[in-house]
Amino acid sequence: MAGSPDWKIYNEHGVYRGCMKDPTEAAAVVALYGAGATIRFGHPKKHTCWTEGADGNAGDSYDHVAETCWKALADILV
């Protein structure tokens, strides 16, 4: 049986709301939650790859969010 997807979504209060298989999909969700919502790789707060409002507006470009998340993940995995 497969595990849950790695890209975790937290709302602006830091409450876990769900997960996605791709950061592009996660971008659409954090855009709905608005400022302060985050995308993390896994659950640790130190693995936050995108913070809505601080890093930009996910609704402007889901692809940009995904690119930012992949770059952050590369730094996390070093």
N, C-alpha and C positions, 0 to 999 in steps of 0.2 A: 504494500500500500504506500502511496506517495505521501510525503510530508506536505505541510502547508507552504505556500509560496513565500519567498524570502523578503519581498518588498512590503514592509509593514506601514500602515497608515495610522497616524495619531491625530486627533483633533487639536484645536488650539489650547485645550486644557490638559493635554498630555494623556488623554484617554485613548486606549487602543480601539480602533474602529474596524480594522480588517486588513486584508492583504491581497496582493496582486502578483501575477507572474512576471509582469513587465513594468518598468518605471513609467512608461508612457501611459499605461492604464491608471497607475497610481496618481499621475499628474492630474488627470481628469477629476479624480475624487478630491484631492487636496484643493483644487480650484473651487470646488463646491463648498468645502469647509471654510475656506478663507484664511485670512492672516493668522499666522501662528501654527497652522496645521503642518505636519511634517511627514516626510517619507524617510524611513530608516531601512537599512539592510539588516534584517533581524530586529530584535527588540531593544538592544542597548542604545541608550540615548546618545552615547559617543559615536554611534554609527549613523547619525542623522546625515542624510545626503541632500535634503532639500527642506527649507523652511519657507512656507508660503509668506510672501510679503518681504521678508528679509533678503531672499535670494531672487526675488522677482515675482511676477504674476504667472502662475502656471497656465492660466487661460490664454495667455498671449501666444504660447508655443509649447505644446506637450513634448515636441521633439527636443526643444532646448532643455526642458526639465530632465528628460531621459539622458541626454548627453551629460548634463551636470551630475546626475546620479551615478552614471558609469565612471566618470572621472573621479568622483568622491570615493567610489568603491575601490578603485585602483589604489588610492592613497590609504584606505583602510586596510587593504590586504597586504600592504608592504611590510 
